[in-house]
């Protein structure tokens, strides 16, 4: 039998008749007349090639075929009803994949805690983390693959955003740098060669650029890299210096043996935002995901 030729309303009748064991009670349950139920049973008999029910005294008895189909149909109807009307959201039973887009800045220090918090709150959900370039290639937040993003954000149509924290930048050098110690003057910074970071291809941090320009320092850029992690690795193995987000440095400094250098460079903090699209705004799973991100981010910042 071709399922597309079957009136699926007949399955509602089968479910009601098997449950009620009475045409009249099935009619009352479905808010139709008894003749309508009898007519539907006749159509079911023709479609399934089975009597469906037989008379027994003042009631009816389902056939073995009807009893075989009944639990399968009941589960399917329950699932359809839950999908259409929704139900109480339970993060413990939520399933699927949640995708977060991040820039390298700051999130290195937060990802371990976010992963742990999400695993505890939503144990059946898988977290996928992508970079900004990948998010753009996937259609951005307006696409169907990336759910939320953390980073510098500008207002845009259809995009919701919420400020998470302010990221400040610090100057770093390797601990055994031959010329740069715990403090560095303008002249010392100007005399050194620097690592530049272009998280967005071709664009350096404007706040960092302005801060050096205001001090009258023209940096000699020795190397340009796409991530803060790469910059930290280069600084740890050379006599180059760099200006990185403080949260990145706090996460990487022990492993890379980096030193935060007290200097006159004071880049203005950059506000990092949590951003998402209209399409996920009212979804309970996505709302809970955003709450977890905000909770972890605020506690890490504190």
Steps between C-alpha positions, in 0.01 A plus 500: 500500500627846408500709819431818302164351397396447863302768680711541815192614692398135492792421732349732759181295474688172540681636806175617660302186423766265638535712814125547564368161378183684400391687188296747708783576741748530212264747331476705820878501541551627145201738509327337205185290454477122537408458129822688413701250706321206334571649157867545589523139619365386167766697316766355730383147423533567128842663538652240733319189381399416858167521692671725762226435760228246557177524702493348847180551695447875539858587415769430243822297510813593300645237269859377548605723210344805668670416831832466318464842340356681801819560709700603195232751397463628858874573523501671160201718591664593831823600325312705241300677769818581697671631188207720402404634842832472676551388854684593814863550408740275688868572437593158641320324214570752222693355209675624189792728420555860610743709299693793645714732289788681669796715423822378655497789747406419854317177436801276559463572870125444495452197277604238758252635756228537237553142385478371858194709584317398184588134553352518849185692406432337161677161508351371174590804289815531292685834488660606173736799499595676176703810421371821348614411147312170516190678629510738203541210255197330658278802444559680829240507774229534237592153371384175653825365645634757748282566804690768694820699470731671748709794388503865407162576346320780322119545496341325202148421381366174641791463743459509877802571716588532865820640651698230679822659622768754415826362366818699569837453336845466656857500370684168531854373461671173581621475858865476395487790255846662499373861496135506615436439868197554720481864386560663164515867398375652175851498359549134597175399328589703191840331479356148491348310209135397540263219409179629342173305518241516223207291626297643212721470190675829427378676815690558820346611829411868462517555876857368509601705197355819648667441836847474347434794268394722792832424668686591182627145459538368146521125539725290282287197415709187456223250439122501454298200623128412491454396864600614847620149580746513212624838621555366852694202365728724292563741787591208728769380259645832376594849615187645337227657711123524448186662636233238578168476684561455871277193525699325226821579682361370831421169333824464302763671714590198719543261208686749279701663783377848414531817704246782513698822455394813687509774238340832400292317236136507612267384221134578569310185598302334220149388590434138413143410412290186489310517169222290350239517224123542508457139388631365835378778727195320643630143485519359858815296432680800355381726781641258756825474303537878510431502874781248558740710292412816692533328837843352417624822341399720793657263755823473299520876460446547872 
